[in-house]
């Protein structure tokens, strides 16, 4: 029997002639990637050091508690800081339910037809549209057509349009991470589609949805172009008293100060930039903390 079994010749694996070339290609690509990373981080560090050196001497209680002034030493960011807080709060109230609702429909209810695919493509494209376009849209729709004037509500609606595609994309990605077996098990015990989404899909996807929403709002809080386009005020010596009140924001105040020739206003702009960076870092830190908290709770 052993004689009847034919032995196959052992095939030797010959080393590819392209191996040295591939190694050199990988080495060159890795070197270019590291060089790009070093250059980017170096520019960022130099920018942060320059802003910190210019503005650290101006960081005091006067800056945080005073209104804008024509004198650099007496000028503060109180109205801009409070305006930014109200603006982001209203933006979240408007954008979060709309974005999550749209994501639920597209991910759980919408069929695979050409119209829904067209909507998905447009949402992905809208996430990369320049922010000034949203500002012009907000100027025409909210300020002029809906007669909201230069109010907090108009600014919040404009920024909500800006972050809405990012919230939809982040929410859909979070819901896609939930295994299909959880939905099938819920359907098997007689739950409806909405009950499955409400009691199983959304609680499990909530950490990712919340993280994506906060990161989107972090982008919105640093945007100046849409607010300039809708005509937000650059000099506000009062606090907003309602959604229809005129307002200012930190990016607007920084833009106003940096455009003035006096050196003192440049220092004020650098100090306000440091405050804005601290707010952004706090928002990102809150996003990370909430994500870890809810991941431990549900997983």
PyMOL commands that set and color helices and strands:
alter all, ss='L'
color gray80, all
select helices_A, chain A and resi 19-58+61-65+72-74+78-109+114-126+131-145+152-176+180-188+193-221+225-230+250-258+263-298
alter helices_A, ss='H'
color red, helices_A
deselect
rebuild
show_as cartoon
